[in-house]
Amino acid sequence: MEPVHQGESLIEEGVVLAVTPAGDGRSARALVRLVAGDHCEGCPASVLCRPASDDRRLLEVVDSIGVAVGDQVRVAVPGGAVLKASFLVYGLPLLLLLAGVWLGTRIWPATEPMRDLWAFLVGVALAGAAIPLVRSLLHQAEARGEQALAARIVDKTNALEAKNE
């Protein structure tokens, strides 16, 4: 199924696999299995979905309506969250790579024959540092009770279908 864009949110459908009740300052959460389509290939937020063993994606979302395991639901991901995920996954490593190359050209003199290689390696090292940095930022956000994508369940599709019959 193709995603539906509603306002500033991306709307997807999925099935609830698990529900975690609210507690310790955290809102109730649900683990939703989304069907991966062609649109997932280029989606920067797909890296935050955990790949399952097949072509499906799992996403932990805020359960604001009270769902049960097996419910078919619609999930909304705010557009700003997708932009933030894009920056963390693509932009931050690129900025660190460029900063590292610039720094490397400042450290080694222009007369050094291996200057470009060393500068490139410094850039790659800094870009590689983005991985634990992003993980750390995500863990800190999770410790504060926030979600990486701020995705939430907006309604139950099986409940909507039953109303229409």
Steps between C-alpha positions, in 0.01 A plus 500: 500500500628844411538754781245777531630850569260689724603857569848482642476131596572175322218250567568125480294196592619206703418232755570525873741228614551604864373760745698655788289676764581850620730534798809674639404824329471330161184484295355169384683356201418248231724304267345521152596296195488715186510344156812620320423627153697670225469827694715353782803470272565874490353596836762634739283405796515133399831467681315558825259218422647171608511253211318177574585165346285569194402808298324661794608783730443535872444837660441587864228765520309693764167332578267788578174317423542167679563218256532124542724244337367418152325834443545655158598861548603816319829653611594865445862610476543880508685645199741687728603171659587355159709809426678463836569132428635593155742747653620254766553219250636692200578860587695457823745242358551716190569811709744304718675360191546848355612642836753217535644556154526874568666431836741253341612756244571741787698246705738380228705749296448530127849357446396166659460253207230299684309807620183428298489139613545593867238775472257254340563243775433761769174582322399134480581454869280795597219383272527155661464668838151608390368146554561483877409869526158441341446190716586703808258777401223243445568331836497837678169590337358161597618549861306828506191314378518640148480308177736524205226543242217611731274262310157443650193291435220717365221243465406134466421401144310184597278713729438746214406221261254355752331843536454529123324162468 
